[in-house]
Amino acid sequence: MSEVSSEQQAANDKLVGVIVAIVGNLCISVSFQITKLTHMRNTENKDFTKIPMWWLGLFLMLGGEVGNFFAYGWAPATV
């Protein structure tokens, strides 16, 4: 088994961080669209917490933000 150099490990970590950040930001973008669609379709003025699609948008937002938080562990924010 070959050992990975510290430079190669740093490059791998940066790549993982970038991928996690991209996926996190995509989740956030989709969550905004789902939430907007839920608000536009709510013609009955139901409470948003009773609409499953609103919860999907909320959990996608939370998942994206958690992904962005973890991405900082692998890659600097300037990437």
Sequence and secondary structure as in RCSB ss.txt:
>XXXX:A:sequence
MSEVSSEQQAANDKLVGVIVAIVGNLCISVSFQITKLTHMRNTENKDFTKIPMWWLGLFLMLGGEVGNFFAYGWA
PATV
>XXXX:A:secstr
     HHHHHHHHHHHHHHHHHHHHHHHHHHHHHHHHHHHH TT   GGG HHHHHHHHHHHHHHHHHHHHHHHS
 TT 
